[in-house]
Amino acid sequence: MPPPPRAEVVVVGAGLAGLSVATRLVAAGCDVHVLEAAGHVGGRLATDRVDGFVVDRGFQVFNTGYPRAADLDLDALDLGYFAPGAVVRAGGRAHRVVDPRRVPTALPDTLRAPVGSLREKLAIAAFSARAGYWPVPRLLAARETTAAEHLRQAGVGTAALERFFGPFLAGVLLEDRLETSSRYLDLLWRSFARGATGLPAQGIQAIGEQLAGRVGAERVHTGVAVTAVSGTEVATRAGPVRAEAVVVATDPDTAAGLVPAVEAAAARQVTTHYHVLPASPWTEPLIVLGTPGGRLVNSVVLTDAQPGYSPDGRALLASNSLAPTREADVRDEVARLHDVAAADLEHLTTVTVTGAEPAALPPLRHRRPVDLGGGLYVCGDHRDTPSIQGAMASGRRTAAAVLRALRPALATGAA
């Protein structure tokens, strides 16, 4: 359905940021239309079906520790959860490192795991408690450095940095030098300490689809490319759409192309190789971390957490590298991480995402302005933190800013 020639608010982009804006504005009674260049909603949270398997475009998870998780119907997503920890491989063996607060029976294995001395493991626990339970303003007021330096100062030790934090965070931050802001690391680790990570039964794109359903199919227009914007008009190849407010909720590069005042953020990339096994080699849903010198930062049996990703009970694996890799380059490494024969791995597909998330280098520019004046607004995780949380929080702030201009009496409730 083409967009109308006029709307009260036009949102450019149907990712989580744009949909978060739109749901709030629709709930406030605004006439909102969302224009999306792609053929689907959800932005970077995209899902395909390959030979019956649910395949997300890059390994992504949802964390219930995100404050904006409250905006979603988690029961409707039918999340399947990973165990709170990881498998570390050292000396040819697999070692479980699992949060004993959540899984008390894992304490003996975690204490024996080769990630440092008892003193260093206590430092890891202290770091997790600090990030998880200090007030957020106190975390953001702490002296800022890099994630690597922050962890060293916390006393977690070299073994934990190389075998646990390094590969674990590389899979989340999509950078392996831990140059990310210490403040963002604290916020990120807070979500891991307080929440659970999982996958929707229908794939990660189901999160965007749930939000789009609240906006209404008649208000979300896919396949509509926007070529120019102002605070009063959006130009598309199908014709102009006039509006009282325009929200640009695209990826950083597209936003910078449409709005010169927006800086394009450095983008991270990831390559994900999907393999199928007759059955899972593991007894619990734990991510397996890559080893020093390897190409992979992690590998995980997705169907251990979310059986719905498989059409027939076989196991679906996702293995991630930060640099573009060929399947043949990593097949043996995938097999070693899971203690299976390389010949048993059936390659399903490989996906490279070049703009997977923006970098969050120090100084962390948290909560950048979303109101550019003249009826023009911008939002996205590049205005907050590079995450699902950042996208949705930015959308929430932008909706409040739009309502302050258009419906001042309702703005407080949307903030």
DRENDO-1510 file (C-alpha; in Angstrom, 1 decimal, always signed):
<recs>
REC; n; res; u; v; w
REC; 1; MET; +0.0; +0.0; +0.0 .
REC; 2; PRO; +1.5; +3.4; -1.0 .
REC; 3; PRO; +1.8; +6.1; +1.7 .
REC; 4; PRO; -0.8; +8.9; +1.8 .
REC; 5; PRO; +0.1; +12.4; +0.5 .
REC; 6; ARG; -0.3; +13.8; +4.1 .
REC; 7; ALA; +0.1; +12.5; +7.7 .
REC; 8; GLU; +0.6; +14.1; +11.0 .
REC; 9; VAL; +3.9; +12.3; +11.6 .
REC; 10; VAL; +6.0; +10.4; +9.1 .
REC; 11; VAL; +8.6; +7.9; +10.5 .
REC; 12; VAL; +11.3; +6.9; +8.1 .
REC; 13; GLY; +12.5; +3.4; +9.0 .
REC; 14; ALA; +10.7; +0.4; +10.5 .
REC; 15; GLY; +13.4; -0.8; +12.7 .
REC; 16; LEU; +12.9; -1.1; +16.5 .
REC; 17; ALA; +13.6; +2.6; +17.0 .
REC; 18; GLY; +11.1; +3.8; +14.4 .
REC; 19; LEU; +8.5; +1.3; +15.5 .
REC; 20; SER; +9.0; +2.3; +19.1 .
REC; 21; VAL; +8.3; +5.9; +18.1 .
REC; 22; ALA; +5.3; +4.9; +16.1 .
REC; 23; THR; +3.6; +2.7; +18.7 .
REC; 24; ARG; +3.7; +5.5; +21.3 .
REC; 25; LEU; +2.5; +8.1; +18.9 .
REC; 26; VAL; -0.4; +5.9; +17.7 .
REC; 27; ALA; -1.3; +5.2; +21.3 .
REC; 28; ALA; -1.5; +9.0; +21.8 .
REC; 29; GLY; -3.9; +9.4; +18.9 .
REC; 30; CYS; -1.5; +10.7; +16.3 .
REC; 31; ASP; -1.9; +10.0; +12.6 .
REC; 32; VAL; +1.4; +8.2; +12.0 .
REC; 33; HIS; +2.8; +6.5; +8.9 .
REC; 34; VAL; +6.0; +4.5; +8.8 .
REC; 35; LEU; +8.0; +4.2; +5.5 .
REC; 36; GLU; +10.5; +1.4; +5.2 .
REC; 37; ALA; +12.7; +0.8; +2.2 .
REC; 38; ALA; +13.1; -3.0; +2.8 .
REC; 39; GLY; +10.4; -5.5; +2.3 .
REC; 40; HIS; +10.1; -6.4; +6.0 .
REC; 41; VAL; +9.9; -4.6; +9.4 .
REC; 42; GLY; +12.4; -5.0; +12.2 .
REC; 43; GLY; +15.5; -3.4; +10.6 .
REC; 44; ARG; +18.6; -5.3; +11.5 .
REC; 45; LEU; +16.5; -7.8; +13.4 .
REC; 46; ALA; +15.7; -9.9; +10.3 .
REC; 47; THR; +14.9; -13.6; +9.9 .
REC; 48; ASP; +14.8; -15.9; +6.9 .
REC; 49; ARG; +13.7; -19.5; +6.4 .
REC; 50; VAL; +16.3; -21.8; +4.9 .
REC; 51; ASP; +15.2; -25.4; +4.3 .
REC; 52; GLY; +12.7; -25.1; +7.0 .
REC; 53; PHE; +15.1; -23.7; +9.6 .
REC; 54; VAL; +14.7; -20.3; +11.2 .
REC; 55; VAL; +17.8; -18.3; +10.3 .
REC; 56; ASP; +18.4; -14.9; +11.8 .
REC; 57; ARG; +20.6; -12.5; +9.8 .
REC; 58; GLY; +23.5; -12.8; +12.1 .
REC; 59; PHE; +23.4; -14.3; +15.6 .
REC; 60; GLN; +21.3; -12.1; +17.8 .
REC; 61; VAL; +19.6; -12.6; +21.2 .
REC; 62; PHE; +17.1; -10.7; +23.2 .
REC; 63; ASN; +17.9; -9.8; +26.8 .
REC; 64; THR; +15.1; -9.5; +29.3 .
REC; 65; GLY; +17.4; -7.3; +31.4 .
REC; 66; TYR; +16.9; -4.5; +29.0 .
REC; 67; PRO; +14.7; -1.8; +30.7 .
REC; 68; ARG; +12.7; -1.5; +27.4 .
REC; 69; ALA; +11.8; -5.2; +27.5 .
REC; 70; ALA; +8.8; -3.9; +29.5 .
REC; 71; ASP; +7.5; -2.5; +26.2 .
REC; 72; LEU; +7.1; -6.0; +24.7 .
REC; 73; ASP; +4.7; -8.9; +25.3 .
REC; 74; LEU; +7.4; -11.5; +26.1 .
REC; 75; ASP; +4.9; -14.3; +26.6 .
REC; 76; ALA; +3.7; -13.8; +23.0 .
REC; 77; LEU; +7.3; -14.0; +21.7 .
REC; 78; ASP; +7.6; -17.5; +23.2 .
REC; 79; LEU; +11.2; -17.0; +24.2 .
REC; 80; GLY; +13.6; -20.0; +24.5 .
REC; 81; TYR; +16.4; -19.2; +26.9 .
REC; 82; PHE; +20.2; -19.8; +27.0 .
REC; 83; ALA; +21.8; -20.8; +30.3 .
REC; 84; PRO; +23.6; -17.8; +32.0 .
REC; 85; GLY; +27.2; -18.5; +31.2 .
REC; 86; ALA; +29.4; -20.1; +28.5 .
REC; 87; VAL; +31.7; -23.0; +27.7 .
REC; 88; VAL; +35.4; -22.2; +27.8 .
REC; 89; ARG; +37.8; -24.5; +26.0 .
REC; 90; ALA; +41.3; -25.0; +27.3 .
REC; 91; GLY; +43.7; -27.9; +27.2 .
REC; 92; GLY; +41.5; -29.8; +24.8 .
REC; 93; ARG; +38.6; -29.8; +27.3 .
REC; 94; ALA; +35.3; -28.0; +27.7 .
REC; 95; HIS; +34.8; -26.1; +31.0 .
REC; 96; ARG; +31.5; -24.6; +32.1 .
REC; 97; VAL; +31.4; -21.1; +33.5 .
REC; 98; VAL; +27.9; -20.5; +34.7 .
REC; 99; ASP; +26.5; -17.8; +37.0 .
REC; 100; PRO; +26.1; -19.7; +40.3 .
REC; 101; ARG; +23.4; -17.2; +41.5 .
REC; 102; ARG; +21.1; -18.6; +38.8 .
REC; 103; VAL; +22.4; -22.2; +38.7 .
REC; 104; PRO; +23.8; -23.1; +42.2 .
REC; 105; THR; +24.7; -26.6; +41.0 .
REC; 106; ALA; +27.2; -25.0; +38.5 .
REC; 107; LEU; +29.4; -23.6; +41.3 .
REC; 108; PRO; +31.9; -26.5; +41.5 .
REC; 109; ASP; +32.5; -26.5; +37.7 .
REC; 110; THR; +32.8; -22.7; +37.6 .
REC; 111; LEU; +35.3; -22.7; +40.5 .
REC; 112; ARG; +37.4; -25.3; +38.6 .
REC; 113; ALA; +37.2; -23.6; +35.2 .
REC; 114; PRO; +40.6; -22.3; +34.0 .
REC; 115; VAL; +39.7; -18.6; +34.0 .
REC; 116; GLY; +42.0; -17.5; +36.8 .
REC; 117; SER; +42.7; -17.9; +40.5 .
REC; 118; LEU; +40.0; -18.0; +43.2 .
REC; 119; ARG; +40.9; -14.4; +44.0 .
REC; 120; GLU; +40.4; -13.4; +40.3 .
REC; 121; LYS; +37.0; -15.3; +40.2 .
REC; 122; LEU; +35.9; -13.4; +43.2 .
REC; 123; ALA; +36.9; -10.2; +41.3 .
REC; 124; ILE; +34.7; -11.3; +38.4 .
REC; 125; ALA; +31.8; -11.8; +40.9 .
REC; 126; ALA; +32.4; -8.3; +42.4 .
REC; 127; PHE; +32.5; -6.7; +38.9 .
REC; 128; SER; +29.2; -8.4; +38.0 .
REC; 129; ALA; +27.6; -7.3; +41.3 .
REC; 130; ARG; +28.8; -3.7; +40.8 .
REC; 131; ALA; +27.5; -3.5; +37.2 .
REC; 132; GLY; +24.3; -5.3; +38.1 .
REC; 133; TYR; +23.2; -3.4; +41.2 .
REC; 134; TRP; +24.9; +0.0; +41.4 .
REC; 135; PRO; +22.5; +2.8; +40.3 .
REC; 136; VAL; +22.9; +3.6; +36.6 .
REC; 137; PRO; +23.8; +7.3; +37.3 .
REC; 138; ARG; +26.6; +6.1; +39.5 .
REC; 139; LEU; +27.9; +3.8; +36.8 .
REC; 140; LEU; +27.8; +6.5; +34.2 .
REC; 141; ALA; +29.6; +8.9; +36.6 .
REC; 142; ALA; +32.6; +6.6; +37.0 .
REC; 143; ARG; +35.9; +7.4; +35.2 .
REC; 144; GLU; +35.7; +6.3; +31.6 .
REC; 145; THR; +38.3; +4.2; +30.0 .
REC; 146; THR; +38.2; +1.2; +27.5 .
REC; 147; ALA; +36.5; -2.0; +28.3 .
REC; 148; ALA; +39.8; -3.9; +28.5 .
REC; 149; GLU; +41.4; -1.4; +30.9 .
REC; 150; HIS; +38.2; -1.4; +33.0 .
REC; 151; LEU; +38.3; -5.2; +33.4 .
REC; 152; ARG; +42.0; -5.1; +34.2 .
REC; 153; GLN; +41.4; -2.5; +36.9 .
REC; 154; ALA; +38.6; -4.7; +38.3 .
REC; 155; GLY; +41.2; -7.5; +38.8 .
REC; 156; VAL; +39.6; -10.2; +36.7 .
REC; 157; GLY; +43.0; -11.4; +35.5 .
REC; 158; THR; +44.6; -12.3; +32.2 .
REC; 159; ALA; +43.2; -15.8; +31.9 .
REC; 160; ALA; +39.6; -14.5; +32.3 .
REC; 161; LEU; +40.3; -11.8; +29.8 .
REC; 162; GLU; +41.7; -14.1; +27.2 .
REC; 163; ARG; +39.4; -17.1; +27.6 .
REC; 164; PHE; +36.1; -15.7; +28.8 .
REC; 165; PHE; +35.6; -11.9; +28.6 .
REC; 166; GLY; +37.5; -11.4; +25.4 .
REC; 167; PRO; +35.6; -13.9; +23.2 .
REC; 168; PHE; +32.3; -13.4; +25.0 .
REC; 169; LEU; +32.3; -9.6; +24.6 .
REC; 170; ALA; +33.7; -9.8; +21.1 .
REC; 171; GLY; +30.5; -11.7; +20.1 .
REC; 172; VAL; +28.4; -8.9; +21.6 .
REC; 173; LEU; +30.4; -5.8; +20.8 .
REC; 174; LEU; +31.7; -7.1; +17.5 .
REC; 175; GLU; +35.2; -6.0; +18.2 .
REC; 176; ASP; +38.0; -8.1; +19.8 .
REC; 177; ARG; +40.3; -5.4; +21.2 .
REC; 178; LEU; +37.8; -4.3; +23.9 .
REC; 179; GLU; +38.2; -0.7; +22.9 .
REC; 180; THR; +34.5; -0.1; +23.7 .
REC; 181; SER; +33.7; +2.5; +26.4 .
REC; 182; SER; +33.8; +1.1; +29.9 .
REC; 183; ARG; +30.5; +2.9; +30.6 .
REC; 184; TYR; +28.8; +1.0; +27.9 .
REC; 185; LEU; +30.4; -2.3; +29.2 .
REC; 186; ASP; +28.9; -1.6; +32.6 .
REC; 187; LEU; +25.4; -1.0; +31.1 .
REC; 188; LEU; +25.7; -4.1; +28.9 .
REC; 189; TRP; +26.9; -6.3; +31.8 .
REC; 190; ARG; +24.1; -5.0; +33.9 .
REC; 191; SER; +21.6; -6.4; +31.5 .
REC; 192; PHE; +23.4; -9.8; +31.6 .
REC; 193; ALA; +23.5; -9.7; +35.4 .
REC; 194; ARG; +19.8; -8.9; +35.8 .
REC; 195; GLY; +18.1; -10.6; +32.8 .
REC; 196; ALA; +18.1; -13.7; +30.7 .
REC; 197; THR; +19.0; -14.0; +27.0 .
REC; 198; GLY; +16.7; -15.8; +24.6 .
REC; 199; LEU; +15.3; -16.2; +21.1 .
REC; 200; PRO; +11.7; -15.8; +20.0 .
REC; 201; ALA; +10.2; -19.0; +18.6 .
REC; 202; GLN; +9.6; -17.4; +15.2 .
REC; 203; GLY; +13.0; -15.7; +15.0 .
REC; 204; ILE; +14.4; -12.4; +16.1 .
REC; 205; GLN; +12.4; -10.5; +13.5 .
REC; 206; ALA; +9.3; -11.3; +15.6 .
REC; 207; ILE; +10.2; -8.5; +17.9 .
REC; 208; GLY; +9.8; -5.9; +15.2 .
REC; 209; GLU; +6.7; -7.6; +13.9 .
REC; 210; GLN; +5.1; -7.4; +17.3 .
REC; 211; LEU; +5.7; -3.7; +17.4 .
REC; 212; ALA; +4.5; -3.2; +13.8 .
REC; 213; GLY; +1.3; -5.0; +14.7 .
REC; 214; ARG; +0.5; -2.4; +17.3 .
REC; 215; VAL; +1.1; +0.4; +14.7 .
REC; 216; GLY; -1.3; -1.3; +12.3 .
REC; 217; ALA; -0.6; -2.8; +8.8 .
REC; 218; GLU; -2.4; +0.2; +7.1 .
REC; 219; ARG; +0.2; +2.6; +8.7 .
REC; 220; VAL; +3.4; +0.6; +7.9 .
REC; 221; HIS; +4.5; +0.9; +4.2 .
REC; 222; THR; +7.4; -1.4; +3.2 .
REC; 223; GLY; +9.3; -1.2; -0.1 .
REC; 224; VAL; +9.1; +2.6; +0.1 .
REC; 225; ALA; +12.6; +4.3; -0.3 .
REC; 226; VAL; +12.9; +7.8; +1.0 .
REC; 227; THR; +15.2; +10.1; -1.0 .
REC; 228; ALA; +15.0; +13.4; +1.0 .
REC; 229; VAL; +13.5; +14.8; +4.2 .
REC; 230; SER; +12.7; +18.0; +5.9 .
REC; 231; GLY; +10.7; +18.8; +9.0 .
REC; 232; THR; +7.5; +19.1; +6.9 .
REC; 233; GLU; +8.0; +16.7; +4.0 .
REC; 234; VAL; +9.4; +13.3; +3.0 .
REC; 235; ALA; +10.3; +12.7; -0.6 .
REC; 236; THR; +9.8; +9.2; -1.9 .
REC; 237; ARG; +10.0; +7.6; -5.4 .
REC; 238; ALA; +6.2; +7.2; -5.1 .
REC; 239; GLY; +5.7; +10.9; -4.4 .
REC; 240; PRO; +6.0; +13.4; -1.5 .
REC; 241; VAL; +4.3; +13.0; +1.9 .
REC; 242; ARG; +3.7; +16.2; +3.8 .
REC; 243; ALA; +3.7; +16.1; +7.6 .
REC; 244; GLU; +3.8; +18.2; +10.8 .
REC; 245; ALA; +6.8; +16.2; +12.1 .
REC; 246; VAL; +9.3; +13.8; +10.4 .
REC; 247; VAL; +11.3; +11.2; +12.3 .
REC; 248; VAL; +14.4; +9.7; +10.7 .
REC; 249; ALA; +14.8; +6.3; +12.3 .
REC; 250; THR; +17.3; +4.5; +9.9 .
REC; 251; ASP; +20.8; +3.1; +10.2 .
REC; 252; PRO; +23.5; +5.7; +10.9 .
REC; 253; ASP; +24.8; +5.9; +7.3 .
REC; 254; THR; +21.3; +6.4; +5.8 .
REC; 255; ALA; +20.4; +8.9; +8.5 .
REC; 256; ALA; +23.6; +10.9; +7.7 .
REC; 257; GLY; +22.8; +10.9; +4.0 .
REC; 258; LEU; +19.3; +12.2; +4.7 .
REC; 259; VAL; +20.2; +14.6; +7.5 .
REC; 260; PRO; +23.6; +16.4; +7.2 .
REC; 261; ALA; +23.6; +17.2; +11.0 .
REC; 262; VAL; +23.8; +13.5; +11.8 .
REC; 263; GLU; +27.3; +11.9; +12.0 .
REC; 264; ALA; +27.7; +8.4; +10.5 .
REC; 265; ALA; +28.9; +6.1; +13.2 .
REC; 266; ALA; +31.7; +3.6; +12.7 .
REC; 267; ALA; +29.9; +0.3; +11.9 .
REC; 268; ARG; +30.8; -3.2; +13.2 .
REC; 269; GLN; +30.3; -6.3; +11.1 .
REC; 270; VAL; +29.9; -10.1; +11.7 .
REC; 271; THR; +29.9; -13.2; +9.6 .
REC; 272; THR; +27.7; -16.1; +10.8 .
REC; 273; HIS; +28.0; -19.6; +9.5 .
REC; 274; TYR; +25.0; -21.9; +10.1 .
REC; 275; HIS; +25.4; -25.6; +10.2 .
REC; 276; VAL; +23.1; -28.5; +11.0 .
REC; 277; LEU; +23.9; -31.6; +13.1 .
REC; 278; PRO; +21.8; -34.7; +13.5 .
REC; 279; ALA; +21.6; -33.9; +17.2 .
REC; 280; SER; +23.1; -31.5; +19.7 .
REC; 281; PRO; +26.4; -32.5; +21.3 .
REC; 282; TRP; +25.5; -30.6; +24.5 .
REC; 283; THR; +23.1; -31.2; +27.4 .
REC; 284; GLU; +22.3; -27.5; +28.1 .
REC; 285; PRO; +22.0; -24.3; +26.1 .
REC; 286; LEU; +25.4; -22.7; +26.5 .
REC; 287; ILE; +27.4; -20.6; +24.1 .
REC; 288; VAL; +30.8; -22.0; +23.3 .
REC; 289; LEU; +33.5; -19.4; +23.3 .
REC; 290; GLY; +36.3; -19.2; +20.7 .
REC; 291; THR; +39.9; -19.9; +21.6 .
REC; 292; PRO; +42.9; -17.5; +21.4 .
REC; 293; GLY; +44.3; -17.5; +17.9 .
REC; 294; GLY; +41.1; -18.9; +16.3 .
REC; 295; ARG; +38.9; -17.3; +13.7 .
REC; 296; LEU; +35.6; -17.7; +15.6 .
REC; 297; VAL; +34.6; -15.6; +18.6 .
REC; 298; ASN; +31.8; -18.1; +19.5 .
REC; 299; SER; +29.6; -20.9; +18.3 .
REC; 300; VAL; +26.3; -22.0; +19.7 .
REC; 301; VAL; +23.6; -24.6; +19.2 .
REC; 302; LEU; +20.6; -22.4; +18.7 .
REC; 303; THR; +18.1; -25.2; +19.0 .
REC; 304; ASP; +19.3; -26.1; +22.5 .
REC; 305; ALA; +17.7; -22.8; +23.6 .
REC; 306; GLN; +14.9; -22.5; +21.0 .
REC; 307; PRO; +13.8; -25.8; +19.5 .
REC; 308; GLY; +11.4; -24.0; +17.2 .
REC; 309; TYR; +14.4; -23.0; +15.0 .
REC; 310; SER; +14.5; -26.5; +13.6 .
REC; 311; PRO; +11.7; -28.1; +11.5 .
REC; 312; ASP; +12.6; -31.7; +12.3 .
REC; 313; GLY; +14.5; -31.9; +15.6 .
REC; 314; ARG; +18.0; -31.6; +14.1 .
REC; 315; ALA; +20.4; -29.2; +15.7 .
REC; 316; LEU; +21.1; -25.8; +14.2 .
REC; 317; LEU; +24.5; -24.2; +15.0 .
REC; 318; ALA; +25.5; -20.5; +14.5 .
REC; 319; SER; +29.3; -19.7; +14.5 .
REC; 320; ASN; +30.5; -16.1; +14.3 .
REC; 321; SER; +33.6; -14.4; +13.1 .
REC; 322; LEU; +34.3; -10.7; +13.1 .
REC; 323; ALA; +36.2; -10.8; +9.8 .
REC; 324; PRO; +34.5; -12.1; +6.7 .
REC; 325; THR; +35.3; -15.8; +6.5 .
REC; 326; ARG; +34.4; -18.7; +4.2 .
REC; 327; GLU; +32.7; -21.7; +5.5 .
REC; 328; ALA; +35.7; -23.9; +4.5 .
REC; 329; ASP; +37.9; -21.6; +6.7 .
REC; 330; VAL; +36.0; -22.4; +9.9 .
REC; 331; ARG; +34.5; -25.8; +9.5 .
REC; 332; ASP; +37.2; -27.6; +11.4 .
REC; 333; GLU; +37.2; -25.0; +14.1 .
REC; 334; VAL; +33.4; -25.4; +14.5 .
REC; 335; ALA; +33.9; -29.1; +14.8 .
REC; 336; ARG; +36.6; -28.7; +17.5 .
REC; 337; LEU; +34.6; -26.3; +19.6 .
REC; 338; HIS; +31.7; -28.8; +19.7 .
REC; 339; ASP; +33.7; -32.1; +19.8 .
REC; 340; VAL; +32.1; -33.4; +16.7 .
REC; 341; ALA; +33.4; -34.7; +13.3 .
REC; 342; ALA; +33.7; -32.0; +10.6 .
REC; 343; ALA; +32.1; -34.5; +8.2 .
REC; 344; ASP; +29.0; -34.5; +10.3 .
REC; 345; LEU; +28.4; -30.7; +9.9 .
REC; 346; GLU; +26.0; -29.9; +7.1 .
REC; 347; HIS; +26.5; -26.3; +5.9 .
REC; 348; LEU; +23.1; -24.5; +5.7 .
REC; 349; THR; +24.1; -20.9; +4.8 .
REC; 350; THR; +26.5; -18.1; +5.7 .
REC; 351; VAL; +25.4; -14.5; +6.3 .
REC; 352; THR; +27.7; -11.4; +6.5 .
REC; 353; VAL; +26.2; -8.3; +8.1 .
REC; 354; THR; +28.3; -5.3; +7.4 .
REC; 355; GLY; +26.4; -2.7; +9.4 .
REC; 356; ALA; +25.6; -5.0; +12.4 .
REC; 357; GLU; +25.8; -2.2; +15.0 .
REC; 358; PRO; +27.6; +1.1; +15.6 .
REC; 359; ALA; +30.7; +1.3; +17.6 .
REC; 360; ALA; +30.6; +2.7; +21.2 .
REC; 361; LEU; +34.1; +4.0; +21.7 .
REC; 362; PRO; +34.9; +6.4; +24.6 .
REC; 363; PRO; +33.8; +9.0; +25.2 .
REC; 364; LEU; +30.4; +7.4; +25.2 .
REC; 365; ARG; +27.9; +9.9; +23.8 .
REC; 366; HIS; +24.9; +8.5; +25.6 .
REC; 367; ARG; +21.5; +10.0; +24.8 .
REC; 368; ARG; +22.4; +12.2; +21.9 .
REC; 369; PRO; +19.8; +14.8; +21.0 .
REC; 370; VAL; +16.8; +13.5; +19.0 .
REC; 371; ASP; +15.1; +16.8; +18.3 .
REC; 372; LEU; +16.9; +18.6; +15.5 .
REC; 373; GLY; +14.4; +21.5; +15.3 .
REC; 374; GLY; +12.0; +22.6; +12.7 .
REC; 375; GLY; +9.9; +19.5; +13.0 .
REC; 376; LEU; +12.7; +17.1; +12.2 .
REC; 377; TYR; +13.8; +14.3; +14.6 .
REC; 378; VAL; +16.3; +11.5; +14.5 .
REC; 379; CYS; +16.5; +8.3; +16.5 .
REC; 380; GLY; +18.2; +4.9; +16.5 .
REC; 381; ASP; +20.7; +3.0; +18.6 .
REC; 382; HIS; +23.4; +5.4; +17.3 .
REC; 383; ARG; +21.7; +8.1; +19.4 .
REC; 384; ASP; +21.8; +6.0; +22.5 .
REC; 385; THR; +23.7; +2.6; +22.9 .
REC; 386; PRO; +24.3; +0.1; +20.2 .
REC; 387; SER; +21.7; -2.5; +21.2 .
REC; 388; ILE; +18.0; -3.4; +21.1 .
REC; 389; GLN; +17.8; -1.5; +24.3 .
REC; 390; GLY; +19.4; +1.6; +22.8 .
REC; 391; ALA; +17.1; +1.5; +19.7 .
REC; 392; MET; +13.9; +1.2; +21.8 .
REC; 393; ALA; +15.1; +3.8; +24.4 .
REC; 394; SER; +15.9; +6.2; +21.6 .
REC; 395; GLY; +12.5; +5.7; +20.1 .
REC; 396; ARG; +10.9; +6.4; +23.5 .
REC; 397; ARG; +12.7; +9.6; +23.9 .
REC; 398; THR; +11.9; +10.7; +20.4 .
REC; 399; ALA; +8.2; +10.0; +20.8 .
REC; 400; ALA; +8.2; +12.2; +23.9 .
REC; 401; ALA; +9.9; +15.0; +22.0 .
REC; 402; VAL; +7.4; +14.8; +19.2 .
REC; 403; LEU; +4.5; +14.9; +21.6 .
REC; 404; ARG; +5.9; +17.9; +23.4 .
REC; 405; ALA; +5.6; +19.7; +20.1 .
REC; 406; LEU; +2.3; +18.3; +18.8 .
REC; 407; ARG; +0.4; +17.2; +21.9 .
REC; 408; PRO; +2.0; +18.9; +24.9 .
REC; 409; ALA; -0.7; +17.6; +27.3 .
REC; 410; LEU; +0.2; +14.0; +26.5 .
REC; 411; ALA; +4.0; +14.3; +26.4 .
REC; 412; THR; +4.6; +13.5; +30.1 .
REC; 413; GLY; +2.9; +10.1; +29.7 .
REC; 414; ALA; +5.1; +9.2; +26.8 .
REC; 415; ALA; +8.4; +10.1; +28.4 .
</recs>
